[in-house]
Amino acid sequence: MTEPLDDPQAVARAAAEHIAAATGVERHDIALVLGSGWGGAADLLGETVATIPSTDVPGFAPPAVVGHVGTLRSVRIDGTGKHALVLGARTHLYEGRGVRAVVHGVRTAAAAGVRTLVLTNGCGGLREEWPAGTPVLISDHLNLTATSPIEGANFVDLTDLYAARLRAVAREVDPDLPDGVYVQFRGPHYETPAEVRMAQRLGGDLVGMSTALEAIAAREAGLEVLGISLVTNPAAGISATPLSHAEVIEAGQAAGPRISALLAAVVAKL
Ligand code: 8IG
């Protein structure tokens, strides 16, 4: 089968065909992108049907960050029997592979039949009442990357991008989950304290380097999106101590079991 490589939708269809063949699952229902701290959730969702190295799948690049998992997993969800596609291999804009690479996983999920996308991430917190380890539902975003995954004059509506319906489902599991506006910066550097104050004044609650572009691509593809962040560090200037990647990994590991259980319980209701 030959697909034109300059058509991102065609590459996504090729990837979806590869996944269907490798997993024996014709259509997946839900996809999850597991960011920093969320990797343990895949084990709690249900029975893993197949694990595929993402580098075997058309269009997927090798992961660039320690702590990010480079596999795709097909899981039969306990209780519902639905099939989840777990994307453990996020590509970030700061890797320099371009925005097509960033959203290839989302487009592949859509081509694989997915209707519901769960985007997770580790991020910096802009609110003092959210210490490291706090999960937060994303209610909306500010895309400060100066780019879009959409190609051509497709004026996609982003009202209710992070579906209120899905946030309500998450709150059936944990009524105390706060929500907030996620601000995507390009990275890979963390923000300056002045940029953090800017993000606050613009209405942001969380700062990160992913998710917004993926959510836009998901909406273009007609998916319903649930976004959940894990605050792994107070953003620069919010706390007195400088940020370190080690601190981020540590906070993710500490909160891992709790947020994984939360996510599994939410997915069982989707
Ligand atoms: I984990 O403080 C994580 N990712 N932009 N700022 C940005 N991204 C992040 C941060 C942070 N922490």
py3Dmol code that shows the C-alpha trace and the ligand (Angstrom):
import py3Dmol

protein = """\
ATOM      1  CA  MET A   1       0.000   0.000   0.000  1.00  0.00           C
ATOM      2  CA  THR A   2       1.468   3.347  -0.970  1.00  0.00           C
ATOM      3  CA  GLU A   3       0.308   6.520   0.754  1.00  0.00           C
ATOM      4  CA  PRO A   4       1.573   9.961  -0.239  1.00  0.00           C
ATOM      5  CA  LEU A   5       3.936  11.030   2.552  1.00  0.00           C
ATOM      6  CA  ASP A   6       3.078  14.710   2.150  1.00  0.00           C
ATOM      7  CA  ASP A   7      -0.494  14.095   3.276  1.00  0.00           C
ATOM      8  CA  PRO A   8      -0.684  13.881   7.074  1.00  0.00           C
ATOM      9  CA  GLN A   9      -4.146  12.284   6.974  1.00  0.00           C
ATOM     10  CA  ALA A  10      -2.831   9.568   4.658  1.00  0.00           C
ATOM     11  CA  VAL A  11       0.104   8.854   7.010  1.00  0.00           C
ATOM     12  CA  ALA A  12      -2.380   8.671   9.898  1.00  0.00           C
ATOM     13  CA  ARG A  13      -4.517   6.181   7.952  1.00  0.00           C
ATOM     14  CA  ALA A  14      -1.427   4.073   7.251  1.00  0.00           C
ATOM     15  CA  ALA A  15      -0.546   4.143  10.949  1.00  0.00           C
ATOM     16  CA  ALA A  16      -4.105   3.153  11.904  1.00  0.00           C
ATOM     17  CA  GLU A  17      -3.982   0.213   9.475  1.00  0.00           C
ATOM     18  CA  HIS A  18      -0.688  -0.902  11.021  1.00  0.00           C
ATOM     19  CA  ILE A  19      -2.218  -0.693  14.513  1.00  0.00           C
ATOM     20  CA  ALA A  20      -5.321  -2.652  13.488  1.00  0.00           C
ATOM     21  CA  ALA A  21      -3.125  -5.379  11.952  1.00  0.00           C
ATOM     22  CA  ALA A  22      -0.683  -5.520  14.886  1.00  0.00           C
ATOM     23  CA  THR A  23      -3.369  -5.545  17.609  1.00  0.00           C
ATOM     24  CA  GLY A  24      -6.146  -7.470  15.879  1.00  0.00           C
ATOM     25  CA  VAL A  25      -8.468  -4.685  17.080  1.00  0.00           C
ATOM     26  CA  GLU A  26     -10.335  -3.281  14.085  1.00  0.00           C
ATOM     27  CA  ARG A  27     -11.496  -0.073  15.767  1.00  0.00           C
ATOM     28  CA  HIS A  28     -10.454   1.650  18.980  1.00  0.00           C
ATOM     29  CA  ASP A  29     -12.955   3.724  20.957  1.00  0.00           C
ATOM     30  CA  ILE A  30     -10.848   5.878  23.275  1.00  0.00           C
ATOM     31  CA  ALA A  31      -7.281   7.119  23.040  1.00  0.00           C
ATOM     32  CA  LEU A  32      -5.096   8.343  25.870  1.00  0.00           C
ATOM     33  CA  VAL A  33      -1.904  10.347  25.656  1.00  0.00           C
ATOM     34  CA  LEU A  34       0.028   9.737  28.855  1.00  0.00           C
ATOM     35  CA  GLY A  35       2.319  12.602  29.818  1.00  0.00           C
ATOM     36  CA  SER A  36       4.856  13.035  32.615  1.00  0.00           C
ATOM     37  CA  GLY A  37       3.653  11.221  35.723  1.00  0.00           C
ATOM     38  CA  TRP A  38       0.729   9.429  34.043  1.00  0.00           C
ATOM     39  CA  GLY A  39       2.519   6.376  32.589  1.00  0.00           C
ATOM     40  CA  GLY A  40       1.294   3.990  35.301  1.00  0.00           C
ATOM     41  CA  ALA A  41      -2.340   4.492  34.322  1.00  0.00           C
ATOM     42  CA  ALA A  42      -2.147   2.151  31.328  1.00  0.00           C
ATOM     43  CA  ASP A  43      -1.697  -0.849  33.659  1.00  0.00           C
ATOM     44  CA  LEU A  44      -4.911  -0.073  35.545  1.00  0.00           C
ATOM     45  CA  LEU A  45      -7.255   0.406  32.588  1.00  0.00           C
ATOM     46  CA  GLY A  46      -7.764  -3.255  31.790  1.00  0.00           C
ATOM     47  CA  GLU A  47      -6.147  -6.091  29.893  1.00  0.00           C
ATOM     48  CA  THR A  48      -3.336  -5.157  27.522  1.00  0.00           C
ATOM     49  CA  VAL A  49      -4.125  -6.783  24.181  1.00  0.00           C
ATOM     50  CA  ALA A  50      -0.924  -5.740  22.415  1.00  0.00           C
ATOM     51  CA  THR A  51       2.081  -3.484  22.839  1.00  0.00           C
ATOM     52  CA  ILE A  52       3.681  -2.020  19.729  1.00  0.00           C
ATOM     53  CA  PRO A  53       6.975  -0.112  19.553  1.00  0.00           C
ATOM     54  CA  SER A  54       5.888   3.237  18.185  1.00  0.00           C
ATOM     55  CA  THR A  55       8.890   3.326  15.861  1.00  0.00           C
ATOM     56  CA  ASP A  56       7.291   0.405  13.922  1.00  0.00           C
ATOM     57  CA  VAL A  57       4.234   2.522  13.150  1.00  0.00           C
ATOM     58  CA  PRO A  58       4.220   4.883  10.152  1.00  0.00           C
ATOM     59  CA  GLY A  59       4.886   8.515  11.072  1.00  0.00           C
ATOM     60  CA  PHE A  60       5.979   7.988  14.690  1.00  0.00           C
ATOM     61  CA  ALA A  61       9.388   9.361  15.695  1.00  0.00           C
ATOM     62  CA  PRO A  62      11.521   7.936  18.531  1.00  0.00           C
ATOM     63  CA  PRO A  63      10.848   9.650  21.895  1.00  0.00           C
ATOM     64  CA  ALA A  64      13.322  12.356  22.840  1.00  0.00           C
ATOM     65  CA  VAL A  65      12.818  12.680  26.594  1.00  0.00           C
ATOM     66  CA  VAL A  66      13.888  10.359  29.398  1.00  0.00           C
ATOM     67  CA  GLY A  67      10.756   9.229  31.242  1.00  0.00           C
ATOM     68  CA  HIS A  68       8.566   9.260  28.125  1.00  0.00           C
ATOM     69  CA  VAL A  69       7.558   5.798  26.939  1.00  0.00           C
ATOM     70  CA  GLY A  70       7.906   4.949  23.250  1.00  0.00           C
ATOM     71  CA  THR A  71       5.127   2.415  22.872  1.00  0.00           C
ATOM     72  CA  LEU A  72       1.558   2.195  21.669  1.00  0.00           C
ATOM     73  CA  ARG A  73      -0.685  -0.084  23.656  1.00  0.00           C
ATOM     74  CA  SER A  74      -4.095  -1.525  22.956  1.00  0.00           C
ATOM     75  CA  VAL A  75      -6.088  -2.161  26.152  1.00  0.00           C
ATOM     76  CA  ARG A  76      -9.507  -3.771  26.596  1.00  0.00           C
ATOM     77  CA  ILE A  77     -11.128  -1.603  29.251  1.00  0.00           C
ATOM     78  CA  ASP A  78     -12.417  -3.425  32.340  1.00  0.00           C
ATOM     79  CA  GLY A  79     -16.177  -3.273  32.661  1.00  0.00           C
ATOM     80  CA  THR A  80     -17.054  -1.642  29.352  1.00  0.00           C
ATOM     81  CA  GLY A  81     -15.175  -3.916  26.925  1.00  0.00           C
ATOM     82  CA  LYS A  82     -14.266  -0.834  24.904  1.00  0.00           C
ATOM     83  CA  HIS A  83     -10.819  -0.627  23.367  1.00  0.00           C
ATOM     84  CA  ALA A  84      -8.351   2.044  24.382  1.00  0.00           C
ATOM     85  CA  LEU A  85      -5.339   3.060  22.378  1.00  0.00           C
ATOM     86  CA  VAL A  86      -2.654   4.284  24.761  1.00  0.00           C
ATOM     87  CA  LEU A  87      -0.149   6.600  23.156  1.00  0.00           C
ATOM     88  CA  GLY A  88       2.988   6.684  25.270  1.00  0.00           C
ATOM     89  CA  ALA A  89       5.084   8.443  22.690  1.00  0.00           C
ATOM     90  CA  ARG A  90       4.230  12.127  22.588  1.00  0.00           C
ATOM     91  CA  THR A  91       6.228  14.332  20.225  1.00  0.00           C
ATOM     92  CA  HIS A  92       6.749  17.867  21.534  1.00  0.00           C
ATOM     93  CA  LEU A  93       6.991  21.011  19.435  1.00  0.00           C
ATOM     94  CA  TYR A  94      10.399  21.772  20.982  1.00  0.00           C
ATOM     95  CA  GLU A  95      11.867  18.664  19.341  1.00  0.00           C
ATOM     96  CA  GLY A  96      11.872  20.594  16.086  1.00  0.00           C
ATOM     97  CA  ARG A  97      10.118  17.906  14.019  1.00  0.00           C
ATOM     98  CA  GLY A  98       7.297  20.263  13.174  1.00  0.00           C
ATOM     99  CA  VAL A  99       3.673  20.460  14.172  1.00  0.00           C
ATOM    100  CA  ARG A 100       2.595  17.564  11.928  1.00  0.00           C
ATOM    101  CA  ALA A 101       4.749  15.226  14.016  1.00  0.00           C
ATOM    102  CA  VAL A 102       3.277  16.709  17.211  1.00  0.00           C
ATOM    103  CA  VAL A 103      -0.302  15.790  16.278  1.00  0.00           C
ATOM    104  CA  HIS A 104       0.350  12.581  14.328  1.00  0.00           C
ATOM    105  CA  GLY A 105      -0.699  10.440  17.308  1.00  0.00           C
ATOM    106  CA  VAL A 106      -4.018  12.280  17.582  1.00  0.00           C
ATOM    107  CA  ARG A 107      -4.701  11.935  13.848  1.00  0.00           C
ATOM    108  CA  THR A 108      -3.783   8.258  14.023  1.00  0.00           C
ATOM    109  CA  ALA A 109      -6.201   7.751  16.902  1.00  0.00           C
ATOM    110  CA  ALA A 110      -8.970   9.415  14.896  1.00  0.00           C
ATOM    111  CA  ALA A 111      -8.154   7.224  11.884  1.00  0.00           C
ATOM    112  CA  ALA A 112      -8.266   4.179  14.192  1.00  0.00           C
ATOM    113  CA  GLY A 113     -11.908   4.961  14.994  1.00  0.00           C
ATOM    114  CA  VAL A 114     -11.424   6.838  18.263  1.00  0.00           C
ATOM    115  CA  ARG A 115     -14.186   9.297  19.273  1.00  0.00           C
ATOM    116  CA  THR A 116     -12.912  10.290  22.733  1.00  0.00           C
ATOM    117  CA  LEU A 117      -9.417  11.519  23.478  1.00  0.00           C
ATOM    118  CA  VAL A 118      -7.890  11.876  26.931  1.00  0.00           C
ATOM    119  CA  LEU A 119      -4.879  14.174  26.994  1.00  0.00           C
ATOM    120  CA  THR A 120      -2.709  14.157  30.117  1.00  0.00           C
ATOM    121  CA  ASN A 121       0.422  16.063  30.968  1.00  0.00           C
ATOM    122  CA  GLY A 122       2.766  17.177  33.674  1.00  0.00           C
ATOM    123  CA  CYS A 123       2.918  20.949  33.986  1.00  0.00           C
ATOM    124  CA  GLY A 124       3.799  23.950  36.086  1.00  0.00           C
ATOM    125  CA  GLY A 125       1.189  25.389  38.410  1.00  0.00           C
ATOM    126  CA  LEU A 126       0.363  29.098  38.602  1.00  0.00           C
ATOM    127  CA  ARG A 127      -1.791  28.848  41.728  1.00  0.00           C
ATOM    128  CA  GLU A 128      -0.246  28.695  45.176  1.00  0.00           C
ATOM    129  CA  GLU A 129      -3.081  26.470  46.386  1.00  0.00           C
ATOM    130  CA  TRP A 130      -1.995  23.743  43.944  1.00  0.00           C
ATOM    131  CA  PRO A 131       1.140  22.026  45.263  1.00  0.00           C
ATOM    132  CA  ALA A 132       3.123  19.508  43.206  1.00  0.00           C
ATOM    133  CA  GLY A 133       0.999  16.383  42.859  1.00  0.00           C
ATOM    134  CA  THR A 134      -2.318  18.202  42.249  1.00  0.00           C
ATOM    135  CA  PRO A 135      -4.406  16.864  39.305  1.00  0.00           C
ATOM    136  CA  VAL A 136      -6.355  19.596  37.485  1.00  0.00           C
ATOM    137  CA  LEU A 137      -9.017  19.325  34.769  1.00  0.00           C
ATOM    138  CA  ILE A 138      -8.244  21.538  31.782  1.00  0.00           C
ATOM    139  CA  SER A 139     -11.193  23.853  31.107  1.00  0.00           C
ATOM    140  CA  ASP A 140      -9.658  25.824  28.230  1.00  0.00           C
ATOM    141  CA  HIS A 141      -6.270  26.817  26.845  1.00  0.00           C
ATOM    142  CA  LEU A 142      -4.107  29.655  25.633  1.00  0.00           C
ATOM    143  CA  ASN A 143      -2.021  28.555  22.673  1.00  0.00           C
ATOM    144  CA  LEU A 144       1.173  30.644  22.858  1.00  0.00           C
ATOM    145  CA  THR A 145       3.085  28.551  20.333  1.00  0.00           C
ATOM    146  CA  ALA A 146       2.256  30.862  17.429  1.00  0.00           C
ATOM    147  CA  THR A 147       1.330  27.867  15.310  1.00  0.00           C
ATOM    148  CA  SER A 148      -1.601  25.569  14.552  1.00  0.00           C
ATOM    149  CA  PRO A 149      -1.797  21.934  13.486  1.00  0.00           C
ATOM    150  CA  ILE A 150      -4.548  22.777  11.005  1.00  0.00           C
ATOM    151  CA  GLU A 151      -3.441  23.114   7.396  1.00  0.00           C
ATOM    152  CA  GLY A 152      -5.460  25.149   4.938  1.00  0.00           C
ATOM    153  CA  ALA A 153      -8.469  27.423   5.429  1.00  0.00           C
ATOM    154  CA  ASN A 154     -10.352  25.230   7.888  1.00  0.00           C
ATOM    155  CA  PHE A 155     -11.806  27.606  10.493  1.00  0.00           C
ATOM    156  CA  VAL A 156     -12.410  25.107  13.270  1.00  0.00           C
ATOM    157  CA  ASP A 157     -14.577  26.221  16.206  1.00  0.00           C
ATOM    158  CA  LEU A 158     -12.876  25.721  19.586  1.00  0.00           C
ATOM    159  CA  THR A 159     -15.818  26.536  21.876  1.00  0.00           C
ATOM    160  CA  ASP A 160     -16.068  23.805  24.542  1.00  0.00           C
ATOM    161  CA  LEU A 161     -12.836  22.263  23.195  1.00  0.00           C
ATOM    162  CA  TYR A 162     -12.327  20.536  26.550  1.00  0.00           C
ATOM    163  CA  ALA A 163     -15.784  19.021  26.776  1.00  0.00           C
ATOM    164  CA  ALA A 164     -17.807  20.108  29.799  1.00  0.00           C
ATOM    165  CA  ARG A 165     -19.567  16.745  29.559  1.00  0.00           C
ATOM    166  CA  LEU A 166     -16.317  14.826  30.073  1.00  0.00           C
ATOM    167  CA  ARG A 167     -15.202  17.110  32.910  1.00  0.00           C
ATOM    168  CA  ALA A 168     -18.500  16.336  34.631  1.00  0.00           C
ATOM    169  CA  VAL A 169     -17.784  12.607  34.215  1.00  0.00           C
ATOM    170  CA  ALA A 170     -14.363  13.112  35.842  1.00  0.00           C
ATOM    171  CA  ARG A 171     -16.016  14.931  38.728  1.00  0.00           C
ATOM    172  CA  GLU A 172     -18.327  11.970  39.293  1.00  0.00           C
ATOM    173  CA  VAL A 173     -15.122  10.141  40.245  1.00  0.00           C
ATOM    174  CA  ASP A 174     -13.555  13.018  42.212  1.00  0.00           C
ATOM    175  CA  PRO A 175     -15.898  15.944  42.941  1.00  0.00           C
ATOM    176  CA  ASP A 176     -12.990  18.000  44.305  1.00  0.00           C
ATOM    177  CA  LEU A 177     -11.023  18.120  41.042  1.00  0.00           C
ATOM    178  CA  PRO A 178     -10.243  21.777  40.317  1.00  0.00           C
ATOM    179  CA  ASP A 179     -10.144  23.071  36.758  1.00  0.00           C
ATOM    180  CA  GLY A 180      -7.955  25.600  35.055  1.00  0.00           C
ATOM    181  CA  VAL A 181      -6.740  27.200  31.850  1.00  0.00           C
ATOM    182  CA  TYR A 182      -3.663  25.530  30.361  1.00  0.00           C
ATOM    183  CA  VAL A 183      -1.087  27.745  28.670  1.00  0.00           C
ATOM    184  CA  GLN A 184       1.089  26.039  26.065  1.00  0.00           C
ATOM    185  CA  PHE A 185       4.536  27.521  25.538  1.00  0.00           C
ATOM    186  CA  ARG A 186       6.931  26.128  22.964  1.00  0.00           C
ATOM    187  CA  GLY A 187       9.723  25.309  25.456  1.00  0.00           C
ATOM    188  CA  PRO A 188      11.992  23.459  25.998  1.00  0.00           C
ATOM    189  CA  HIS A 189      13.153  26.060  28.490  1.00  0.00           C
ATOM    190  CA  TYR A 190      10.819  26.722  31.376  1.00  0.00           C
ATOM    191  CA  GLU A 191       9.291  30.209  31.614  1.00  0.00           C
ATOM    192  CA  THR A 192      10.956  33.212  33.157  1.00  0.00           C
ATOM    193  CA  PRO A 193       9.162  34.537  36.249  1.00  0.00           C
ATOM    194  CA  ALA A 194       7.984  37.481  34.084  1.00  0.00           C
ATOM    195  CA  GLU A 195       6.449  35.071  31.560  1.00  0.00           C
ATOM    196  CA  VAL A 196       4.729  33.241  34.400  1.00  0.00           C
ATOM    197  CA  ARG A 197       3.241  36.541  35.626  1.00  0.00           C
ATOM    198  CA  MET A 198       2.162  37.256  32.033  1.00  0.00           C
ATOM    199  CA  ALA A 199       0.446  33.882  31.788  1.00  0.00           C
ATOM    200  CA  GLN A 200      -1.362  34.596  35.067  1.00  0.00           C
ATOM    201  CA  ARG A 201      -2.546  38.004  33.891  1.00  0.00           C
ATOM    202  CA  LEU A 202      -3.766  36.481  30.622  1.00  0.00           C
ATOM    203  CA  GLY A 203      -5.990  34.115  32.568  1.00  0.00           C
ATOM    204  CA  GLY A 204      -3.758  31.042  32.751  1.00  0.00           C
ATOM    205  CA  ASP A 205      -3.598  28.566  35.630  1.00  0.00           C
ATOM    206  CA  LEU A 206      -1.165  25.966  34.263  1.00  0.00           C
ATOM    207  CA  VAL A 207       1.923  26.199  32.040  1.00  0.00           C
ATOM    208  CA  GLY A 208       3.221  23.402  29.846  1.00  0.00           C
ATOM    209  CA  MET A 209       4.711  22.396  26.529  1.00  0.00           C
ATOM    210  CA  SER A 210       2.057  20.111  25.045  1.00  0.00           C
ATOM    211  CA  THR A 211      -1.681  19.406  24.855  1.00  0.00           C
ATOM    212  CA  ALA A 212      -3.122  22.584  23.267  1.00  0.00           C
ATOM    213  CA  LEU A 213      -1.943  21.757  19.733  1.00  0.00           C
ATOM    214  CA  GLU A 214      -3.061  18.142  20.180  1.00  0.00           C
ATOM    215  CA  ALA A 215      -6.484  19.281  21.402  1.00  0.00           C
ATOM    216  CA  ILE A 216      -6.886  21.530  18.338  1.00  0.00           C
ATOM    217  CA  ALA A 217      -6.039  18.647  15.995  1.00  0.00           C
ATOM    218  CA  ALA A 218      -8.469  16.446  17.910  1.00  0.00           C
ATOM    219  CA  ARG A 219     -11.281  18.943  17.473  1.00  0.00           C
ATOM    220  CA  GLU A 220     -10.506  19.234  13.759  1.00  0.00           C
ATOM    221  CA  ALA A 221     -10.897  15.451  13.584  1.00  0.00           C
ATOM    222  CA  GLY A 222     -14.219  15.638  15.463  1.00  0.00           C
ATOM    223  CA  LEU A 223     -13.023  14.031  18.708  1.00  0.00           C
ATOM    224  CA  GLU A 224     -14.363  14.848  22.164  1.00  0.00           C
ATOM    225  CA  VAL A 225     -11.467  15.880  24.424  1.00  0.00           C
ATOM    226  CA  LEU A 226     -10.793  15.452  28.128  1.00  0.00           C
ATOM    227  CA  GLY A 227      -7.620  17.157  29.380  1.00  0.00           C
ATOM    228  CA  ILE A 228      -6.086  16.447  32.777  1.00  0.00           C
ATOM    229  CA  SER A 229      -2.875  18.032  34.033  1.00  0.00           C
ATOM    230  CA  LEU A 230      -0.693  16.984  36.906  1.00  0.00           C
ATOM    231  CA  VAL A 231       0.997  19.948  38.547  1.00  0.00           C
ATOM    232  CA  THR A 232       4.520  18.618  38.982  1.00  0.00           C
ATOM    233  CA  ASN A 233       6.058  21.926  40.056  1.00  0.00           C
ATOM    234  CA  PRO A 234       5.048  25.441  40.957  1.00  0.00           C
ATOM    235  CA  ALA A 235       5.953  27.516  37.860  1.00  0.00           C
ATOM    236  CA  ALA A 236       9.073  29.691  37.935  1.00  0.00           C
ATOM    237  CA  GLY A 237       8.814  32.497  40.463  1.00  0.00           C
ATOM    238  CA  ILE A 238       5.742  30.961  42.162  1.00  0.00           C
ATOM    239  CA  SER A 239       8.027  29.078  44.523  1.00  0.00           C
ATOM    240  CA  ALA A 240      11.445  30.299  45.643  1.00  0.00           C
ATOM    241  CA  THR A 241      13.341  27.231  44.383  1.00  0.00           C
ATOM    242  CA  PRO A 242      14.559  26.862  40.762  1.00  0.00           C
ATOM    243  CA  LEU A 243      12.895  24.223  38.538  1.00  0.00           C
ATOM    244  CA  SER A 244      14.586  20.949  37.706  1.00  0.00           C
ATOM    245  CA  HIS A 245      13.578  18.062  35.435  1.00  0.00           C
ATOM    246  CA  ALA A 246      14.483  15.699  38.320  1.00  0.00           C
ATOM    247  CA  GLU A 247      11.916  17.449  40.543  1.00  0.00           C
ATOM    248  CA  VAL A 248       9.300  16.989  37.820  1.00  0.00           C
ATOM    249  CA  ILE A 249      10.013  13.249  37.485  1.00  0.00           C
ATOM    250  CA  GLU A 250       9.967  12.853  41.273  1.00  0.00           C
ATOM    251  CA  ALA A 251       6.618  14.618  41.682  1.00  0.00           C
ATOM    252  CA  GLY A 252       5.191  12.445  38.902  1.00  0.00           C
ATOM    253  CA  GLN A 253       6.404   9.277  40.603  1.00  0.00           C
ATOM    254  CA  ALA A 254       5.022  10.348  43.973  1.00  0.00           C
ATOM    255  CA  ALA A 255       1.577  11.195  42.584  1.00  0.00           C
ATOM    256  CA  GLY A 256       1.605   8.335  40.045  1.00  0.00           C
ATOM    257  CA  PRO A 257      -0.465   5.699  41.849  1.00  0.00           C
ATOM    258  CA  ARG A 258      -3.164   8.172  42.888  1.00  0.00           C
ATOM    259  CA  ILE A 259      -3.600   9.873  39.513  1.00  0.00           C
ATOM    260  CA  SER A 260      -3.397   6.539  37.669  1.00  0.00           C
ATOM    261  CA  ALA A 261      -6.277   5.202  39.751  1.00  0.00           C
ATOM    262  CA  LEU A 262      -8.199   8.418  39.121  1.00  0.00           C
ATOM    263  CA  LEU A 263      -7.660   8.160  35.381  1.00  0.00           C
ATOM    264  CA  ALA A 264      -8.628   4.488  35.234  1.00  0.00           C
ATOM    265  CA  ALA A 265     -11.837   5.217  37.135  1.00  0.00           C
ATOM    266  CA  VAL A 266     -12.669   8.074  34.766  1.00  0.00           C
ATOM    267  CA  VAL A 267     -11.951   6.032  31.628  1.00  0.00           C
ATOM    268  CA  ALA A 268     -14.240   3.250  32.897  1.00  0.00           C
ATOM    269  CA  LYS A 269     -17.091   5.819  32.755  1.00  0.00           C
ATOM    270  CA  LEU A 270     -16.379   7.209  29.286  1.00  0.00           C
TER     271      LEU A 270
END
"""
ligand_1 = """\
12
8IG
I 6.422 18.895 33.988
O 6.836 24.797 34.755
C 6.463 20.801 33.437
N 6.300 21.125 32.172
N 6.223 25.349 30.253
N 6.543 25.079 32.539
C 6.340 24.552 31.297
N 6.258 23.248 31.077
C 6.362 22.441 32.141
C 6.578 22.915 33.429
C 6.668 24.307 33.646
N 6.639 21.836 34.242
"""
view = py3Dmol.view(width=600, height=400)
view.addModel(protein, "pdb")
view.setStyle({"model": 0}, {"cartoon": {"style": "trace"}})
view.addModel(ligand_1, "xyz")
view.setStyle({"model": 1}, {"stick": {}})
view.zoomTo()
view.show()
